[in-house]
């Protein structure tokens, strides 16, 4: 996966997030929205870490998606 792939996934998830927000709010849609938001956080985290590695002259492909629990715990 390269930066372009990650950005493509972010674009797709943002489009789905907008669709879900506009749809209303069944329990299923709210649950999916929460999952999409977590996936977006994971993608942005991965992209930032990949770019930091590249800026430091390291291999950005060594970075992997971190678990949602780890990414989401930054705010706590």
mmCIF file of the N, C-alpha and C atoms, coordinates in Angstrom:
data_MODEL
# 
_entry.id   MODEL 
# 
loop_
_atom_site.group_PDB 
_atom_site.id 
_atom_site.type_symbol 
_atom_site.label_atom_id 
_atom_site.label_alt_id 
_atom_site.label_comp_id 
_atom_site.label_asym_id 
_atom_site.label_entity_id 
_atom_site.label_seq_id 
_atom_site.pdbx_PDB_ins_code 
_atom_site.Cartn_x 
_atom_site.Cartn_y 
_atom_site.Cartn_z 
_atom_site.occupancy 
_atom_site.B_iso_or_equiv 
_atom_site.pdbx_formal_charge 
_atom_site.auth_seq_id 
_atom_site.auth_comp_id 
_atom_site.auth_asym_id 
_atom_site.auth_atom_id 
_atom_site.pdbx_PDB_model_num 
ATOM 1   N N  . UNK A 1 1  ? 0.848   -1.171 0.000  1.00 0.00 ? 1  UNK A N  1 
ATOM 2   C CA . UNK A 1 1  ? 0.000   0.000  0.000  1.00 0.00 ? 1  UNK A CA 1 
ATOM 3   C C  . UNK A 1 1  ? 0.899   1.241  0.000  1.00 0.00 ? 1  UNK A C  1 
ATOM 4   N N  . UNK A 1 2  ? 0.609   2.177  -0.892 1.00 0.00 ? 2  UNK A N  1 
ATOM 5   C CA . UNK A 1 2  ? 1.370   3.421  -0.931 1.00 0.00 ? 2  UNK A CA 1 
ATOM 6   C C  . UNK A 1 2  ? 0.471   4.585  -0.494 1.00 0.00 ? 2  UNK A C  1 
ATOM 7   N N  . UNK A 1 3  ? 1.052   5.790  -0.460 1.00 0.00 ? 3  UNK A N  1 
ATOM 8   C CA . UNK A 1 3  ? 0.285   6.954  -0.007 1.00 0.00 ? 3  UNK A CA 1 
ATOM 9   C C  . UNK A 1 3  ? -0.950  7.188  -0.865 1.00 0.00 ? 3  UNK A C  1 
ATOM 10  N N  . UNK A 1 4  ? -0.816  6.957  -2.154 1.00 0.00 ? 4  UNK A N  1 
ATOM 11  C CA . UNK A 1 4  ? -1.958  7.165  -3.058 1.00 0.00 ? 4  UNK A CA 1 
ATOM 12  C C  . UNK A 1 4  ? -3.092  6.204  -2.710 1.00 0.00 ? 4  UNK A C  1 
ATOM 13  N N  . UNK A 1 5  ? -2.758  4.966  -2.356 1.00 0.00 ? 5  UNK A N  1 
ATOM 14  C CA . UNK A 1 5  ? -3.773  3.989  -1.944 1.00 0.00 ? 5  UNK A CA 1 
ATOM 15  C C  . UNK A 1 5  ? -4.467  4.428  -0.650 1.00 0.00 ? 5  UNK A C  1 
ATOM 16  N N  . UNK A 1 6  ? -3.655  4.913  0.300  1.00 0.00 ? 6  UNK A N  1 
ATOM 17  C CA . UNK A 1 6  ? -4.218  5.359  1.580  1.00 0.00 ? 6  UNK A CA 1 
ATOM 18  C C  . UNK A 1 6  ? -5.141  6.551  1.345  1.00 0.00 ? 6  UNK A C  1 
ATOM 19  N N  . UNK A 1 7  ? -4.690  7.505  0.526  1.00 0.00 ? 7  UNK A N  1 
ATOM 20  C CA . UNK A 1 7  ? -5.527  8.671  0.225  1.00 0.00 ? 7  UNK A CA 1 
ATOM 21  C C  . UNK A 1 7  ? -6.812  8.271  -0.499 1.00 0.00 ? 7  UNK A C  1 
ATOM 22  N N  . UNK A 1 8  ? -6.739  7.277  -1.376 1.00 0.00 ? 8  UNK A N  1 
ATOM 23  C CA . UNK A 1 8  ? -7.937  6.774  -2.046 1.00 0.00 ? 8  UNK A CA 1 
ATOM 24  C C  . UNK A 1 8  ? -8.918  6.170  -1.061 1.00 0.00 ? 8  UNK A C  1 
ATOM 25  N N  . UNK A 1 9  ? -8.388  5.434  -0.100 1.00 0.00 ? 9  UNK A N  1 
ATOM 26  C CA . UNK A 1 9  ? -9.248  4.842  0.917  1.00 0.00 ? 9  UNK A CA 1 
ATOM 27  C C  . UNK A 1 9  ? -9.876  5.937  1.775  1.00 0.00 ? 9  UNK A C  1 
ATOM 28  N N  . UNK A 1 10 ? -9.102  6.965  2.114  1.00 0.00 ? 10 UNK A N  1 
ATOM 29  C CA . UNK A 1 10 ? -9.635  8.091  2.883  1.00 0.00 ? 10 UNK A CA 1 
ATOM 30  C C  . UNK A 1 10 ? -10.763 8.751  2.104  1.00 0.00 ? 10 UNK A C  1 
ATOM 31  N N  . UNK A 1 11 ? -10.549 8.987  0.826  1.00 0.00 ? 11 UNK A N  1 
ATOM 32  C CA . UNK A 1 11 ? -11.573 9.609  -0.018 1.00 0.00 ? 11 UNK A CA 1 
ATOM 33  C C  . UNK A 1 11 ? -12.864 8.785  -0.001 1.00 0.00 ? 11 UNK A C  1 
ATOM 34  N N  . UNK A 1 12 ? -12.736 7.471  -0.164 1.00 0.00 ? 12 UNK A N  1 
ATOM 35  C CA . UNK A 1 12 ? -13.916 6.595  -0.165 1.00 0.00 ? 12 UNK A CA 1 
ATOM 36  C C  . UNK A 1 12 ? -14.640 6.621  1.179  1.00 0.00 ? 12 UNK A C  1 
ATOM 37  N N  . UNK A 1 13 ? -13.866 6.603  2.259  1.00 0.00 ? 13 UNK A N  1 
ATOM 38  C CA . UNK A 1 13 ? -14.468 6.611  3.598  1.00 0.00 ? 13 UNK A CA 1 
ATOM 39  C C  . UNK A 1 13 ? -15.153 7.944  3.889  1.00 0.00 ? 13 UNK A C  1 
ATOM 40  N N  . UNK A 1 14 ? -14.567 9.045  3.453  1.00 0.00 ? 14 UNK A N  1 
ATOM 41  C CA . UNK A 1 14 ? -15.192 10.356 3.656  1.00 0.00 ? 14 UNK A CA 1 
ATOM 42  C C  . UNK A 1 14 ? -16.513 10.422 2.895  1.00 0.00 ? 14 UNK A C  1 
ATOM 43  N N  . UNK A 1 15 ? -16.536 9.900  1.678  1.00 0.00 ? 15 UNK A N  1 
ATOM 44  C CA . UNK A 1 15 ? -17.781 9.882  0.899  1.00 0.00 ? 15 UNK A CA 1 
ATOM 45  C C  . UNK A 1 15 ? -18.849 9.058  1.622  1.00 0.00 ? 15 UNK A C  1 
ATOM 46  N N  . UNK A 1 16 ? -18.453 7.909  2.160  1.00 0.00 ? 16 UNK A N  1 
ATOM 47  C CA . UNK A 1 16 ? -19.415 7.085  2.900  1.00 0.00 ? 16 UNK A CA 1 
ATOM 48  C C  . UNK A 1 16 ? -19.869 7.790  4.177  1.00 0.00 ? 16 UNK A C  1 
ATOM 49  N N  . UNK A 1 17 ? -18.938 8.461  4.858  1.00 0.00 ? 17 UNK A N  1 
ATOM 50  C CA . UNK A 1 17 ? -19.283 9.201  6.066  1.00 0.00 ? 17 UNK A CA 1 
ATOM 51  C C  . UNK A 1 17 ? -20.336 10.268 5.749  1.00 0.00 ? 17 UNK A C  1 
ATOM 52  N N  . UNK A 1 18 ? -20.147 11.010 4.666  1.00 0.00 ? 18 UNK A N  1 
ATOM 53  C CA . UNK A 1 18 ? -21.122 12.038 4.284  1.00 0.00 ? 18 UNK A CA 1 
ATOM 54  C C  . UNK A 1 18 ? -22.477 11.417 3.958  1.00 0.00 ? 18 UNK A C  1 
ATOM 55  N N  . UNK A 1 19 ? -22.454 10.313 3.241  1.00 0.00 ? 19 UNK A N  1 
ATOM 56  C CA . UNK A 1 19 ? -23.708 9.640  2.901  1.00 0.00 ? 19 UNK A CA 1 
ATOM 57  C C  . UNK A 1 19 ? -24.446 9.192  4.149  1.00 0.00 ? 19 UNK A C  1 
ATOM 58  N N  . UNK A 1 20 ? -23.711 8.619  5.102  1.00 0.00 ? 20 UNK A N  1 
ATOM 59  C CA . UNK A 1 20 ? -24.330 8.141  6.338  1.00 0.00 ? 20 UNK A CA 1 
ATOM 60  C C  . UNK A 1 20 ? -24.872 9.291  7.182  1.00 0.00 ? 20 UNK A C  1 
ATOM 61  N N  . UNK A 1 21 ? -24.163 10.391 7.220  1.00 0.00 ? 21 UNK A N  1 
ATOM 62  C CA . UNK A 1 21 ? -24.641 11.557 7.989  1.00 0.00 ? 21 UNK A CA 1 
ATOM 63  C C  . UNK A 1 21 ? -25.908 12.134 7.362  1.00 0.00 ? 21 UNK A C  1 
ATOM 64  N N  . UNK A 1 22 ? -25.980 12.111 6.031  1.00 0.00 ? 22 UNK A N  1 
ATOM 65  C CA . UNK A 1 22 ? -27.154 12.639 5.329  1.00 0.00 ? 22 UNK A CA 1 
ATOM 66  C C  . UNK A 1 22 ? -28.347 11.685 5.386  1.00 0.00 ? 22 UNK A C  1 
ATOM 67  N N  . UNK A 1 23 ? -28.078 10.399 5.635  1.00 0.00 ? 23 UNK A N  1 
ATOM 68  C CA . UNK A 1 23 ? -29.122 9.377  5.555  1.00 0.00 ? 23 UNK A CA 1 
ATOM 69  C C  . UNK A 1 23 ? -30.127 9.460  6.696  1.00 0.00 ? 23 UNK A C  1 
ATOM 70  N N  . UNK A 1 24 ? -29.737 9.994  7.788  1.00 0.00 ? 24 UNK A N  1 
ATOM 71  C CA . UNK A 1 24 ? -30.660 10.021 8.916  1.00 0.00 ? 24 UNK A CA 1 
ATOM 72  C C  . UNK A 1 24 ? -30.015 9.424  10.125 1.00 0.00 ? 24 UNK A C  1 
ATOM 73  N N  . UNK A 1 25 ? -30.432 8.243  10.481 1.00 0.00 ? 25 UNK A N  1 
ATOM 74  C CA . UNK A 1 25 ? -29.812 7.692  11.664 1.00 0.00 ? 25 UNK A CA 1 
ATOM 75  C C  . UNK A 1 25 ? -30.426 6.449  12.238 1.00 0.00 ? 25 UNK A C  1 
ATOM 76  N N  . UNK A 1 26 ? -30.580 5.420  11.444 1.00 0.00 ? 26 UNK A N  1 
ATOM 77  C CA . UNK A 1 26 ? -31.001 4.151  12.033 1.00 0.00 ? 26 UNK A CA 1 
ATOM 78  C C  . UNK A 1 26 ? -29.856 3.639  12.908 1.00 0.00 ? 26 UNK A C  1 
ATOM 79  N N  . UNK A 1 27 ? -30.151 2.694  13.753 1.00 0.00 ? 27 UNK A N  1 
ATOM 80  C CA . UNK A 1 27 ? -29.112 2.119  14.616 1.00 0.00 ? 27 UNK A CA 1 
ATOM 81  C C  . UNK A 1 27 ? -27.980 1.540  13.779 1.00 0.00 ? 27 UNK A C  1 
ATOM 82  N N  . UNK A 1 28 ? -28.332 0.891  12.685 1.00 0.00 ? 28 UNK A N  1 
ATOM 83  C CA . UNK A 1 28 ? -27.333 0.288  11.807 1.00 0.00 ? 28 UNK A CA 1 
ATOM 84  C C  . UNK A 1 28 ? -26.449 1.366  11.167 1.00 0.00 ? 28 UNK A C  1 
ATOM 85  N N  . UNK A 1 29 ? -27.065 2.465  10.739 1.00 0.00 ? 29 UNK A N  1 
ATOM 86  C CA . UNK A 1 29 ? -26.300 3.553  10.118 1.00 0.00 ? 29 UNK A CA 1 
ATOM 87  C C  . UNK A 1 29 ? -25.384 4.239  11.132 1.00 0.00 ? 29 UNK A C  1 
ATOM 88  N N  . UNK A 1 30 ? -25.855 4.414  12.355 1.00 0.00 ? 30 UNK A N  1 
ATOM 89  C CA . UNK A 1 30 ? -25.009 5.019  13.394 1.00 0.00 ? 30 UNK A CA 1 
ATOM 90  C C  . UNK A 1 30 ? -23.833 4.119  13.730 1.00 0.00 ? 30 UNK A C  1 
ATOM 91  N N  . UNK A 1 31 ? -24.060 2.827  13.765 1.00 0.00 ? 31 UNK A N  1 
ATOM 92  C CA . UNK A 1 31 ? -22.975 1.881  14.043 1.00 0.00 ? 31 UNK A CA 1 
ATOM 93  C C  . UNK A 1 31 ? -21.952 1.893  12.906 1.00 0.00 ? 31 UNK A C  1 
ATOM 94  N N  . UNK A 1 32 ? -22.442 1.926  11.679 1.00 0.00 ? 32 UNK A N  1 
ATOM 95  C CA . UNK A 1 32 ? -21.532 1.978  10.530 1.00 0.00 ? 32 UNK A CA 1 
ATOM 96  C C  . UNK A 1 32 ? -20.758 3.291  10.520 1.00 0.00 ? 32 UNK A C  1 
ATOM 97  N N  . UNK A 1 33 ? -21.413 4.394  10.860 1.00 0.00 ? 33 UNK A N  1 
ATOM 98  C CA . UNK A 1 33 ? -20.747 5.689  10.911 1.00 0.00 ? 33 UNK A CA 1 
ATOM 99  C C  . UNK A 1 33 ? -19.608 5.666  11.932 1.00 0.00 ? 33 UNK A C  1 
ATOM 100 N N  . UNK A 1 34 ? -19.850 5.086  13.077 1.00 0.00 ? 34 UNK A N  1 
ATOM 101 C CA . UNK A 1 34 ? -18.803 4.985  14.103 1.00 0.00 ? 34 UNK A CA 1 
ATOM 102 C C  . UNK A 1 34 ? -17.617 4.170  13.579 1.00 0.00 ? 34 UNK A C  1 
ATOM 103 N N  . UNK A 1 35 ? -17.910 3.077  12.868 1.00 0.00 ? 35 UNK A N  1 
ATOM 104 C CA . UNK A 1 35 ? -16.843 2.247  12.308 1.00 0.00 ? 35 UNK A CA 1 
ATOM 105 C C  . UNK A 1 35 ? -16.065 3.014  11.238 1.00 0.00 ? 35 UNK A C  1 
ATOM 106 N N  . UNK A 1 36 ? -16.768 3.763  10.396 1.00 0.00 ? 36 UNK A N  1 
ATOM 107 C CA . UNK A 1 36 ? -16.114 4.553  9.349  1.00 0.00 ? 36 UNK A CA 1 
ATOM 108 C C  . UNK A 1 36 ? -15.211 5.612  9.979  1.00 0.00 ? 36 UNK A C  1 
ATOM 109 N N  . UNK A 1 37 ? -15.686 6.267  11.032 1.00 0.00 ? 37 UNK A N  1 
ATOM 110 C CA . UNK A 1 37 ? -14.871 7.279  11.709 1.00 0.00 ? 37 UNK A CA 1 
ATOM 111 C C  . UNK A 1 37 ? -13.596 6.671  12.275 1.00 0.00 ? 37 UNK A C  1 
ATOM 112 N N  . UNK A 1 38 ? -13.691 5.476  12.839 1.00 0.00 ? 38 UNK A N  1 
ATOM 113 C CA . UNK A 1 38 ? -12.502 4.803  13.360 1.00 0.00 ? 38 UNK A CA 1 
ATOM 114 C C  . UNK A 1 38 ? -11.545 4.437  12.231 1.00 0.00 ? 38 UNK A C  1 
ATOM 115 N N  . UNK A 1 39 ? -12.076 3.951  11.118 1.00 0.00 ? 39 UNK A N  1 
ATOM 116 C CA . UNK A 1 39 ? -11.225 3.609  9.981  1.00 0.00 ? 39 UNK A CA 1 
ATOM 117 C C  . UNK A 1 39 ? -10.533 4.842  9.426  1.00 0.00 ? 39 UNK A C  1 
ATOM 118 N N  . UNK A 1 40 ? -11.242 5.973  9.387  1.00 0.00 ? 40 UNK A N  1 
ATOM 119 C CA . UNK A 1 40 ? -10.626 7.221  8.937  1.00 0.00 ? 40 UNK A CA 1 
ATOM 120 C C  . UNK A 1 40 ? -9.476  7.615  9.857  1.00 0.00 ? 40 UNK A C  1 
ATOM 121 N N  . UNK A 1 41 ? -9.681  7.523  11.158 1.00 0.00 ? 41 UNK A N  1 
ATOM 122 C CA . UNK A 1 41 ? -8.613  7.834  12.103 1.00 0.00 ? 41 UNK A CA 1 
ATOM 123 C C  . UNK A 1 41 ? -7.403  6.942  11.868 1.00 0.00 ? 41 UNK A C  1 
ATOM 124 N N  . UNK A 1 42 ? -7.645  5.662  11.610 1.00 0.00 ? 42 UNK A N  1 
ATOM 125 C CA . UNK A 1 42 ? -6.551  4.733  11.339 1.00 0.00 ? 42 UNK A CA 1 
ATOM 126 C C  . UNK A 1 42 ? -5.813  5.110  10.056 1.00 0.00 ? 42 UNK A C  1 
ATOM 127 N N  . UNK A 1 43 ? -6.549  5.476  9.031  1.00 0.00 ? 43 UNK A N  1 
ATOM 128 C CA . UNK A 1 43 ? -5.925  5.843  7.752  1.00 0.00 ? 43 UNK A CA 1 
ATOM 129 C C  . UNK A 1 43 ? -5.077  7.103  7.895  1.00 0.00 ? 43 UNK A C  1 
ATOM 130 N N  . UNK A 1 44 ? -5.622  8.128  8.557  1.00 0.00 ? 44 UNK A N  1 
ATOM 131 C CA . UNK A 1 44 ? -4.862  9.362  8.749  1.00 0.00 ? 44 UNK A CA 1 
ATOM 132 C C  . UNK A 1 44 ? -3.624  9.095  9.590  1.00 0.00 ? 44 UNK A C  1 
ATOM 133 N N  . UNK A 1 45 ? -3.732  8.273  10.611 1.00 0.00 ? 45 UNK A N  1 
ATOM 134 C CA . UNK A 1 45 ? -2.589  7.915  11.443 1.00 0.00 ? 45 UNK A CA 1 
ATOM 135 C C  . UNK A 1 45 ? -1.517  7.229  10.596 1.00 0.00 ? 45 UNK A C  1 
ATOM 136 N N  . UNK A 1 46 ? -1.925  6.280  9.777  1.00 0.00 ? 46 UNK A N  1 
ATOM 137 C CA . UNK A 1 46 ? -0.982  5.568  8.919  1.00 0.00 ? 46 UNK A CA 1 
ATOM 138 C C  . UNK A 1 46 ? -0.299  6.532  7.948  1.00 0.00 ? 46 UNK A C  1 
ATOM 139 N N  . UNK A 1 47 ? -1.057  7.395  7.333  1.00 0.00 ? 47 UNK A N  1 
ATOM 140 C CA . UNK A 1 47 ? -0.499  8.338  6.370  1.00 0.00 ? 47 UNK A CA 1 
ATOM 141 C C  . UNK A 1 47 ? 0.521   9.264  7.045  1.00 0.00 ? 47 UNK A C  1 
ATOM 142 N N  . UNK A 1 48 ? 0.185   9.779  8.221  1.00 0.00 ? 48 UNK A N  1 
ATOM 143 C CA . UNK A 1 48 ? 1.131   10.647 8.944  1.00 0.00 ? 48 UNK A CA 1 
ATOM 144 C C  . UNK A 1 48 ? 2.428   9.904  9.270  1.00 0.00 ? 48 UNK A C  1 
ATOM 145 N N  . UNK A 1 49 ? 2.304   8.666  9.738  1.00 0.00 ? 49 UNK A N  1 
ATOM 146 C CA . UNK A 1 49 ? 3.501   7.893  10.097 1.00 0.00 ? 49 UNK A CA 1 
ATOM 147 C C  . UNK A 1 49 ? 4.322   7.532  8.873  1.00 0.00 ? 49 UNK A C  1 
ATOM 148 N N  . UNK A 1 50 ? 3.665   7.220  7.759  1.00 0.00 ? 50 UNK A N  1 
ATOM 149 C CA . UNK A 1 50 ? 4.381   6.915  6.512  1.00 0.00 ? 50 UNK A CA 1 
ATOM 150 C C  . UNK A 1 50 ? 5.165   8.141  6.042  1.00 0.00 ? 50 UNK A C  1 
ATOM 151 N N  . UNK A 1 51 ? 4.519   9.294  6.082  1.00 0.00 ? 51 UNK A N  1 
ATOM 152 C CA . UNK A 1 51 ? 5.183   10.522 5.627  1.00 0.00 ? 51 UNK A CA 1 
ATOM 153 C C  . UNK A 1 51 ? 6.334   10.909 6.558  1.00 0.00 ? 51 UNK A C  1 
ATOM 154 N N  . UNK A 1 52 ? 6.172   10.691 7.850  1.00 0.00 ? 52 UNK A N  1 
ATOM 155 C CA . UNK A 1 52 ? 7.255   10.985 8.797  1.00 0.00 ? 52 UNK A CA 1 
ATOM 156 C C  . UNK A 1 52 ? 8.458   10.090 8.522  1.00 0.00 ? 52 UNK A C  1 
ATOM 157 N N  . UNK A 1 53 ? 8.210   8.824  8.258  1.00 0.00 ? 53 UNK A N  1 
ATOM 158 C CA . UNK A 1 53 ? 9.307   7.909  7.933  1.00 0.00 ? 53 UNK A CA 1 
ATOM 159 C C  . UNK A 1 53 ? 10.021  8.354  6.662  1.00 0.00 ? 53 UNK A C  1 
ATOM 160 N N  . UNK A 1 54 ? 9.248   8.720  5.662  1.00 0.00 ? 54 UNK A N  1 
ATOM 161 C CA . UNK A 1 54 ? 9.837   9.148  4.394  1.00 0.00 ? 54 UNK A CA 1 
ATOM 162 C C  . UNK A 1 54 ? 10.676  10.417 4.596  1.00 0.00 ? 54 UNK A C  1 
ATOM 163 N N  . UNK A 1 55 ? 10.154  11.368 5.369  1.00 0.00 ? 55 UNK A N  1 
ATOM 164 C CA . UNK A 1 55 ? 10.896  12.597 5.653  1.00 0.00 ? 55 UNK A CA 1 
ATOM 165 C C  . UNK A 1 55 ? 12.194  12.324 6.402  1.00 0.00 ? 55 UNK A C  1 
ATOM 166 N N  . UNK A 1 56 ? 12.207  11.262 7.199  1.00 0.00 ? 56 UNK A N  1 
ATOM 167 C CA . UNK A 1 56 ? 13.396  10.888 7.967  1.00 0.00 ? 56 UNK A CA 1 
ATOM 168 C C  . UNK A 1 56 ? 14.344  9.999  7.171  1.00 0.00 ? 56 UNK A C  1 
ATOM 169 N N  . UNK A 1 57 ? 14.019  9.759  5.904  1.00 0.00 ? 57 UNK A N  1 
ATOM 170 C CA . UNK A 1 57 ? 14.876  8.928  5.064  1.00 0.00 ? 57 UNK A CA 1 
ATOM 171 C C  . UNK A 1 57 ? 14.718  7.441  5.310  1.00 0.00 ? 57 UNK A C  1 
ATOM 172 N N  . UNK A 1 58 ? 13.613  7.055  5.938  1.00 0.00 ? 58 UNK A N  1 
ATOM 173 C CA . UNK A 1 58 ? 13.346  5.643  6.227  1.00 0.00 ? 58 UNK A CA 1 
ATOM 174 C C  . UNK A 1 58 ? 12.293  5.105  5.267  1.00 0.00 ? 58 UNK A C  1 
ATOM 175 N N  . UNK A 1 59 ? 12.138  3.804  5.278  1.00 0.00 ? 59 UNK A N  1 
ATOM 176 C CA . UNK A 1 59 ? 11.196  3.129  4.388  1.00 0.00 ? 59 UNK A CA 1 
ATOM 177 C C  . UNK A 1 59 ? 9.762   3.295  4.888  1.00 0.00 ? 59 UNK A C  1 
ATOM 178 N N  . UNK A 1 60 ? 8.921   4.047  4.166  1.00 0.00 ? 60 UNK A N  1 
ATOM 179 C CA . UNK A 1 60 ? 7.535   4.236  4.619  1.00 0.00 ? 60 UNK A CA 1 
ATOM 180 C C  . UNK A 1 60 ? 6.696   2.970  4.544  1.00 0.00 ? 60 UNK A C  1 
ATOM 181 N N  . UNK A 1 61 ? 7.099   2.008  3.737  1.00 0.00 ? 61 UNK A N  1 
ATOM 182 C CA . UNK A 1 61 ? 6.302   0.779  3.607  1.00 0.00 ? 61 UNK A CA 1 
ATOM 183 C C  . UNK A 1 61 ? 6.402   -0.107 4.844  1.00 0.00 ? 61 UNK A C  1 
ATOM 184 N N  . UNK A 1 62 ? 7.293   0.241  5.759  1.00 0.00 ? 62 UNK A N  1 
ATOM 185 C CA . UNK A 1 62 ? 7.414   -0.542 6.996  1.00 0.00 ? 62 UNK A CA 1 
ATOM 186 C C  . UNK A 1 62 ? 6.257   -0.260 7.951  1.00 0.00 ? 62 UNK A C  1 
ATOM 187 N N  . UNK A 1 63 ? 5.554   0.835  7.734  1.00 0.00 ? 63 UNK A N  1 
ATOM 188 C CA . UNK A 1 63 ? 4.430   1.178  8.611  1.00 0.00 ? 63 UNK A CA 1 
ATOM 189 C C  . UNK A 1 63 ? 3.208   0.330  8.273  1.00 0.00 ? 63 UNK A C  1 
ATOM 190 N N  . UNK A 1 64 ? 2.474   -0.025 9.293  1.00 0.00 ? 64 UNK A N  1 
ATOM 191 C CA . UNK A 1 64 ? 1.245   -0.810 9.152  1.00 0.00 ? 64 UNK A CA 1 
ATOM 192 C C  . UNK A 1 64 ? 0.107   -0.106 9.881  1.00 0.00 ? 64 UNK A C  1 
ATOM 193 N N  . UNK A 1 65 ? -1.096  -0.463 9.547  1.00 0.00 ? 65 UNK A N  1 
ATOM 194 C CA . UNK A 1 65 ? -2.270  0.084  10.231 1.00 0.00 ? 65 UNK A CA 1 
ATOM 195 C C  . UNK A 1 65 ? -2.240  -0.386 11.682 1.00 0.00 ? 65 UNK A C  1 
ATOM 196 N N  . UNK A 1 66 ? -2.398  0.564  12.583 1.00 0.00 ? 66 UNK A N  1 
ATOM 197 C CA . UNK A 1 66 ? -2.439  0.211  14.005 1.00 0.00 ? 66 UNK A CA 1 
ATOM 198 C C  . UNK A 1 66 ? -3.879  -0.099 14.398 1.00 0.00 ? 66 UNK A C  1 
ATOM 199 N N  . UNK A 1 67 ? -4.059  -0.902 15.430 1.00 0.00 ? 67 UNK A N  1 
ATOM 200 C CA . UNK A 1 67 ? -5.417  -1.220 15.888 1.00 0.00 ? 67 UNK A CA 1 
ATOM 201 C C  . UNK A 1 67 ? -6.170  0.047  16.263 1.00 0.00 ? 67 UNK A C  1 
ATOM 202 N N  . UNK A 1 68 ? -7.447  0.029  16.045 1.00 0.00 ? 68 UNK A N  1 
ATOM 203 C CA . UNK A 1 68 ? -8.291  1.171  16.364 1.00 0.00 ? 68 UNK A CA 1 
ATOM 204 C C  . UNK A 1 68 ? -8.158  1.548  17.833 1.00 0.00 ? 68 UNK A C  1 
ATOM 205 N N  . UNK A 1 69 ? -8.060  0.572  18.700 1.00 0.00 ? 69 UNK A N  1 
ATOM 206 C CA . UNK A 1 69 ? -7.952  0.859  20.137 1.00 0.00 ? 69 UNK A CA 1 
ATOM 207 C C  . UNK A 1 69 ? -6.704  1.687  20.443 1.00 0.00 ? 69 UNK A C  1 
ATOM 208 N N  . UNK A 1 70 ? -5.637  1.456  19.712 1.00 0.00 ? 70 UNK A N  1 
ATOM 209 C CA . UNK A 1 70 ? -4.406  2.227  19.917 1.00 0.00 ? 70 UNK A CA 1 
ATOM 210 C C  . UNK A 1 70 ? -4.521  3.634  19.357 1.00 0.00 ? 70 UNK A C  1 
ATOM 211 N N  . UNK A 1 71 ? -5.075  3.747  18.158 1.00 0.00 ? 71 UNK A N  1 
ATOM 212 C CA . UNK A 1 71 ? -5.231  5.055  17.520 1.00 0.00 ? 71 UNK A CA 1 
ATOM 213 C C  . UNK A 1 71 ? -6.213  5.909  18.297 1.00 0.00 ? 71 UNK A C  1 
ATOM 214 N N  . UNK A 1 72 ? -7.309  5.347  18.722 1.00 0.00 ? 72 UNK A N  1 
ATOM 215 C CA . UNK A 1 72 ? -8.347  6.098  19.419 1.00 0.00 ? 72 UNK A CA 1 
ATOM 216 C C  . UNK A 1 72 ? -7.920  6.491  20.836 1.00 0.00 ? 72 UNK A C  1 
ATOM 217 N N  . UNK A 1 73 ? -6.955  5.804  21.412 1.00 0.00 ? 73 UNK A N  1 
ATOM 218 C CA . UNK A 1 73 ? -6.551  6.107  22.786 1.00 0.00 ? 73 UNK A CA 1 
ATOM 219 C C  . UNK A 1 73 ? -5.708  7.371  22.883 1.00 0.00 ? 73 UNK A C  1 
ATOM 220 N N  . UNK A 1 74 ? -5.295  7.965  21.753 1.00 0.00 ? 74 UNK A N  1 
ATOM 221 C CA . UNK A 1 74 ? -4.537  9.208  21.781 1.00 0.00 ? 74 UNK A CA 1 
ATOM 222 C C  . UNK A 1 74 ? -5.330  10.328 22.420 1.00 0.00 ? 74 UNK A C  1 
ATOM 223 N N  . UNK A 1 75 ? -6.624  10.284 22.305 1.00 0.00 ? 75 UNK A N  1 
ATOM 224 C CA . UNK A 1 75 ? -7.465  11.366 22.807 1.00 0.00 ? 75 UNK A CA 1 
ATOM 225 C C  . UNK A 1 75 ? -7.753  11.240 24.291 1.00 0.00 ? 75 UNK A C  1 
ATOM 226 N N  . UNK A 1 76 ? -7.386  10.152 24.895 1.00 0.00 ? 76 UNK A N  1 
ATOM 227 C CA . UNK A 1 76 ? -7.701  9.934  26.309 1.00 0.00 ? 76 UNK A CA 1 
ATOM 228 C C  . UNK A 1 76 ? -6.537  10.263 27.195 1.00 0.00 ? 76 UNK A C  1 
# 
